[in-house]
Amino acid sequence: MIRSLSWLYATPTRGVAFAIHLILSLLVFSTLVAMMLLFWFPGDLFFIDGGWQGLKLVAMVDLVLGPALTLILFKPGKPKLVMDMSMIAAIQLSALAYGFYTTHQQRTVAVVFAENTFNTLSAKANLEANQQLRKLDVQPGTLPPVSLFKLPLLVTPAPDKESYGKFLENILNGYPGPQERSDQYVPMATHHDMIKKNALSHEQLAENGTLESVEKALNKRNLDASQVEFYRFKARYANGVAIFDPTHKRILDYIPAPEKSTNPDEKIEVAQEESN
């Protein structure tokens, strides 16, 4: 029995050390993945708003750099082996801490409807915009908390004719853009009527190249087009059409537009320029 357990106390081989390091790295990595998928970049936002990009950065450090250094430098009986392994651990932990911090700062904290479009809002952008508001003696608003698979869905009311001049003046005077004006946010749940006039028609979906993808998404969910509304969305790594459920006041899906497509408003402007 004692002999059969003796391997637990022996110095591991290079391959065993590499395997142990890789398993521990996978445990840490899986924790980050869970946080990103559940809270920081839920649903499709993981791919269109920076989650995948941040994950690749952390994966290079956690799953490649650390275990690879162990495989290269670990040698049973090597002088100062403990020091070498401690250095590797320190380098990996420092890089991981930076990766976690950077990804956390870039996480999506809300989706804001402003300027006829659903816009994703990152924690960093929200922080910088709030600092900018304070410098202008404006008290920022507080975002609703993020919950499991659910981000706050907010609206920045569009200016009316009387306040449009002030709206332009604020932009020229260094105020944050409408999608970052936390002092003006109102919840989508009680202000859906503010955005309905900006819903896209089937003709507009066809013009921007998303109609086929939208229909596939609806068929997958067993939904009819009459049950939902369509709006433009803008994320960090994709633009396109958001499928919105007006009954439950939530976004069901994000449909990225083809890379070379042009939205209807841009096509009208181009046509007018060519005719002139």
C-alpha positions in Angstrom: 0.0 0.0 0.0 2.8 2.4 0.9 4.6 1.6 -2.3 1.5 2.2 -4.4 1.2 5.7 -2.9 4.8 6.6 -3.2 4.3 8.3 -6.5 2.3 11.1 -4.7 5.5 12.2 -2.9 7.9 11.8 -5.8 9.0 14.7 -7.9 6.7 14.7 -11.0 8.1 14.3 -14.4 8.1 17.1 -16.9 4.9 15.7 -18.6 3.1 15.3 -15.3 4.0 18.9 -14.2 2.8 20.2 -17.6 -0.5 18.3 -17.2 -1.0 19.6 -13.7 -0.3 23.1 -14.7 -2.7 22.8 -17.7 -5.5 21.4 -15.6 -5.2 24.2 -13.0 -5.1 26.7 -15.9 -8.3 25.2 -17.3 -10.1 25.6 -14.0 -9.2 29.3 -13.9 -10.1 29.7 -17.5 -13.5 28.0 -17.1 -14.3 30.5 -14.3 -13.7 33.4 -16.6 -15.7 31.8 -19.4 -18.6 31.3 -17.1 -18.5 34.9 -15.9 -18.4 36.2 -19.5 -21.2 34.1 -20.8 -23.5 34.6 -17.8 -23.0 38.2 -16.9 -20.4 40.2 -18.9 -21.3 39.3 -22.5 -24.5 37.2 -22.4 -25.9 35.6 -25.5 -24.9 36.9 -28.9 -23.0 39.8 -27.3 -20.2 37.4 -26.5 -19.3 37.4 -30.3 -20.4 40.9 -31.4 -19.3 43.1 -28.4 -15.9 41.9 -27.4 -16.3 38.8 -25.3 -14.6 36.5 -27.8 -11.8 39.0 -28.4 -11.1 39.2 -24.7 -11.3 35.5 -24.2 -8.6 34.9 -26.9 -6.3 37.3 -25.1 -6.7 35.5 -21.7 -6.5 32.0 -23.4 -3.1 32.8 -24.8 -1.8 33.6 -21.4 -3.6 31.0 -19.3 -3.6 28.0 -21.6 -0.5 28.6 -23.7 2.1 30.8 -22.0 2.0 29.3 -18.5 1.9 25.6 -19.3 4.4 26.0 -22.2 6.9 27.6 -19.8 6.5 24.8 -17.4 7.1 22.2 -20.2 10.2 24.1 -21.3 11.8 24.8 -17.9 10.7 22.0 -15.6 13.3 19.4 -15.0 13.3 17.0 -12.0 16.2 17.6 -9.7 17.1 20.9 -11.4 18.8 23.5 -9.1 16.4 26.3 -8.1 13.5 24.5 -9.6 11.1 26.0 -7.0 12.3 29.5 -7.9 11.7 28.8 -11.6 8.2 27.5 -11.0 7.5 30.5 -8.7 8.6 32.9 -11.4 6.4 31.2 -13.9 3.4 31.3 -11.5 4.1 35.0 -10.8 4.3 35.9 -14.5 1.1 33.9 -15.3 -0.9 35.4 -12.4 0.2 38.9 -13.3 -0.8 38.4 -16.9 -4.1 36.8 -15.9 -4.9 39.6 -13.5 -4.4 42.1 -16.3 -6.5 40.0 -18.7 -9.3 39.7 -16.1 -9.2 43.4 -15.4 -9.2 44.5 -19.0 -12.0 42.1 -19.9 -14.0 43.3 -16.9 -13.6 46.9 -17.9 -14.8 46.2 -21.5 -17.8 44.1 -20.4 -21.2 45.2 -21.6 -23.2 46.9 -18.9 -26.3 48.0 -20.8 -28.0 48.2 -24.2 -29.2 51.7 -24.9 -31.6 52.8 -27.6 -30.5 56.2 -28.9 -30.4 57.9 -32.3 -32.8 55.2 -33.7 -30.4 52.4 -32.8 -29.7 49.9 -30.0 -26.2 50.6 -28.8 -24.1 48.5 -26.5 -22.5 50.3 -23.6 -19.2 49.1 -22.1 -18.3 49.6 -18.4 -15.3 51.7 -19.5 -17.4 53.9 -21.8 -19.9 54.4 -19.1 -17.3 55.3 -16.5 -15.6 57.8 -18.9 -18.9 59.4 -19.9 -19.9 59.8 -16.2 -16.6 61.5 -15.4 -17.2 63.8 -18.4 -20.7 64.7 -17.1 -19.4 65.5 -13.6 -16.8 67.9 -15.1 -19.8 69.7 -16.8 -21.6 69.8 -13.4 -24.2 67.2 -14.4 -25.0 64.4 -12.0 -24.7 61.0 -13.8 -27.5 58.4 -13.4 -27.0 54.9 -11.9 -27.4 51.9 -14.2 -29.7 49.1 -13.1 -27.8 46.0 -12.0 -26.8 43.2 -14.4 -28.5 39.9 -13.7 -28.0 36.3 -15.0 -28.2 36.4 -18.8 -29.9 39.8 -18.6 -28.6 43.3 -19.2 -30.4 46.6 -18.6 -32.4 47.8 -21.6 -32.6 51.6 -21.6 -33.7 54.5 -23.8 -32.3 57.9 -24.2 -35.3 60.1 -25.2 -34.9 61.8 -28.5 -35.0 65.6 -28.4 -38.2 67.2 -29.6 -38.3 70.3 -31.9 -38.1 72.7 -29.0 -35.0 71.0 -27.4 -33.2 70.0 -30.5 -31.1 73.2 -30.5 -30.0 72.5 -27.0 -29.2 68.9 -28.0 -26.8 70.1 -30.7 -25.3 72.7 -28.4 -24.5 70.0 -25.8 -22.8 67.8 -28.4 -20.7 70.7 -29.6 -19.8 71.6 -26.0 -18.3 68.2 -25.2 -21.2 66.3 -23.7 -21.2 62.5 -24.2 -23.2 61.1 -27.0 -26.9 60.2 -26.5 -26.1 56.5 -25.9 -23.8 57.5 -23.0 -26.0 60.0 -21.3 -26.8 58.1 -18.1 -28.4 61.2 -16.6 -31.2 60.8 -19.3 -31.7 57.1 -19.3 -35.3 55.7 -18.9 -36.2 52.0 -18.7 -37.3 50.4 -21.9 -40.0 48.4 -20.0 -42.0 51.6 -19.5 -41.0 53.6 -22.5 -41.4 51.3 -25.4 -43.7 53.9 -27.1 -40.6 56.1 -27.6 -39.0 53.8 -30.1 -41.8 52.2 -32.0 -41.7 54.7 -34.9 -38.1 53.7 -35.6 -39.0 50.0 -36.3 -37.7 48.7 -39.6 -40.0 47.4 -42.3 -39.5 44.2 -44.3 -38.5 46.4 -47.3 -35.7 48.0 -45.2 -34.6 44.5 -44.0 -34.3 43.4 -47.6 -32.4 46.5 -48.6 -29.8 46.1 -45.9 -29.4 42.4 -46.7 -30.7 40.9 -43.4 -34.2 39.8 -44.3 -33.2 36.1 -45.0 -31.2 35.8 -41.8 -34.0 37.5 -39.8 -36.6 35.0 -41.3 -34.3 32.1 -40.3 -34.0 33.4 -36.8 -37.8 33.8 -36.5 -38.4 30.2 -37.9 -35.9 28.8 -35.3 -37.9 30.4 -32.5 -41.3 29.5 -34.1 -42.2 33.2 -34.3 -44.1 35.3 -36.8 -42.9 38.7 -38.0 -46.1 40.2 -36.6 -45.1 39.2 -33.1 -41.8 41.2 -33.1 -40.2 44.4 -34.1 -37.0 45.1 -35.9 -34.4 47.8 -35.1 -30.9 48.7 -36.0 -28.2 47.8 -33.5 -24.6 48.8 -33.2 -22.0 46.8 -31.2 -18.2 47.0 -31.1 -17.6 44.3 -33.6 -20.9 44.1 -35.6 -23.8 46.2 -36.8 -27.1 44.9 -38.0 -30.7 44.3 -36.9 -32.0 43.5 -33.5 -35.2 41.4 -33.1 -37.2 42.9 -30.3 -40.0 41.3 -28.4 -42.5 44.2 -27.6 -44.5 42.0 -25.3 -41.7 41.2 -22.8 -39.6 44.2 -23.8 -36.4 42.3 -24.6 -34.1 41.7 -27.5 -34.4 38.2 -28.8 -31.6 38.1 -31.3 -28.9 40.2 -33.0 -28.6 39.7 -36.8 -25.3 41.1 -38.1 -25.6 42.8 -41.5 -23.4 41.6 -44.4 -20.1 43.5 -44.3 -20.6 45.3 -47.6 -24.3 46.1 -47.1 -25.4 49.7 -46.8 -28.3 50.7 -44.6 -31.4 52.3 -46.3 -30.7 55.9 -45.2 -27.1 55.7 -46.6 -28.5 54.4 -49.9 -30.9 57.3 -50.2 -28.1 59.8 -49.5 -25.8 58.1 -52.1 -28.6 58.2 -54.7 -29.3 61.9 -54.1 -25.6 62.7 -54.4 -25.4 60.8 -57.7 -28.5 62.5 -59.1 -27.0 65.9 -58.3 
